[in-house]
Amino acid sequence: MVFSFHRILAIASLVFGITDCLATADDFSQFRGTGGSGVVRDQKIPLQWSSEDNLAWKITVPGAGWSQPVIWNQMLFVTTAVSNPELRPKDFSGGVRMPQSMGMGGLAGPPKVQIQWQVHCYDTKDGQLIWKQTVVEGQPEHPIHPSNTYATESPVVDENGVYVFFGATGTVAGLTHAGSLLWRKELGVFPTNNGFGTGSSLAIQSGFVFAQHFTEKSASLTCFNTRSGDLVWSDNRDKMGSSWSSPIIWKNGVRTELISSGGERLTSYDPATGNKLWSIANVKAPTACSIASDSARIYFGGSDPMSKGPLFAMHAGATGDLTPKKKNERFENCDWLEAKAGPGMASPVSSGKFVVVIDNNILRAYETETGKKIQERRLGMLKMVAASPIVVDEKVLILDEEGNAVLLEASAEFPIVGQGAIKDTFWATPAIANDSIYLRGIDGLYCVRNP
């Protein structure tokens, strides 16, 4: 582990002080923020930015990864796969020209390189490295898609530490805020569909961390105690199959639920016990993207190059098996569905009043209560979008893979109220904290904020 020792005293109260380690409004603790909802409040982010304007800092993170940064008490944590030579991911057009993207992933073996799967901690004020720690090291056993990385799963963080999952090695680990290893568990190493690689981020809730490991030969959802790493509960699907969606924590008007998804099934659990609350099969479930949520409903669906499923809206309070008799039809607790509107790679997001789906650079927005489509238009300033949109104080932030970004007001017309552009390749979803936007590209990690 490498420390920046002149910074340890500066963060000592954050690492060791019990009071200072409590969550604040400026924390961004997991993929898409609190609960995985993609909604952030009380943040004064810039409305314009570029490489010259409102860019607070840029640093180079060694290695490669599409994992989203997470933030706790002015510390930013990010994972990366470090190798020599570097395994730089390709953009969308470069990736689809490669064999793995055409269903021939079995023809390509894993790269013959040594990888160090690392966690890095940076100071959010200026981007200076505080520490880095190698969690696991070795040669990868399976290939990945040319546009994927070996560190795509986002970490999570709470008052006890930071927790990481490297799907390529099956490793889940907990570290202190100062970088010492707390515990490490192994879930197994398994192939994925067409050699696409892994990508399901962790979820976290009330001292529990949840790892979804859905591959061609595994189907586990596992809960660990964040302090000890002890196994709390585990559940295995009766049918295996790769999924890159991330589990979410849904705090609704009835209870708090953990929901996992992939293939044709969603399952809801009591996060503390693992007891199943409800399940739905026979629907095109989120597999490449994740579920959107607000206090009243979840919104989900899936699409791929071969088929496009519906967008479903489901209200809280369900119990038991909700499987429809016919595939992709309405089920109990389903408020509405929109045919052939399921999201692809970018996860949908709900502002509470509107649910937003981004398909490449096409914006579609629906009223959350009725499902009425109130907006559909091409955002011509954007190209292909892989990162998930984020709602920031009633504005929707959308980032394309070339670094072009727009801020849209979350109202019926969705007018553009801000724009940004930083030249790089971006698939990682932006993180928002400390009145700043943190963008993770291939060439750098960027902090955008007002002076």
Sequence and secondary structure as in RCSB ss.txt:
>XXXX:A:sequence
MVFSFHRILAIASLVFGITDCLATADDFSQFRGTGGSGVVRDQKIPLQWSSEDNLAWKITVPGAGWSQPVIWNQM
LFVTTAVSNPELRPKDFSGGVRMPQSMGMGGLAGPPKVQIQWQVHCYDTKDGQLIWKQTVVEGQPEHPIHPSNTY
ATESPVVDENGVYVFFGATGTVAGLTHAGSLLWRKELGVFPTNNGFGTGSSLAIQSGFVFAQHFTEKSASLTCFN
TRSGDLVWSDNRDKMGSSWSSPIIWKNGVRTELISSGGERLTSYDPATGNKLWSIANVKAPTACSIASDSARIYF
GGSDPMSKGPLFAMHAGATGDLTPKKKNERFENCDWLEAKAGPGMASPVSSGKFVVVIDNNILRAYETETGKKIQ
ERRLGMLKMVAASPIVVDEKVLILDEEGNAVLLEASAEFPIVGQGAIKDTFWATPAIANDSIYLRGIDGLYCVRN
P
>XXXX:A:secstr
 EE HHHHHHHHHHHH TGGGS  TT B STTSGGG  EE S    SEE SSSSEEEEE  SSB     EEETTE
EEEEEEEESS      HHHHHTSGGGGT GGGS      EEEEEEEEETTT  EEEEEEEEEE  SS   TT  S
  S  EEETTEEEEEETTTTEEEEE TTS EEEEEE      GGG       EEETTEEEEEEE SS EEEEEEE
TTT  EEEEEE SS        EEEE SS EEEEEEETTEEEEE TTT  EEEEEESS   SSS  EE SSEEEE
EEEETTEEEEEEEEES   EE   SSTT   TTEEEEETT    SS  EE SSEEEEEETTEEEEEETTT  EEE
EEE TT     S  EEETTEEEEE TTSEEEEEESSTT  EEEEEE  S   S  EEETTEEEEE SS EEEEE 
 
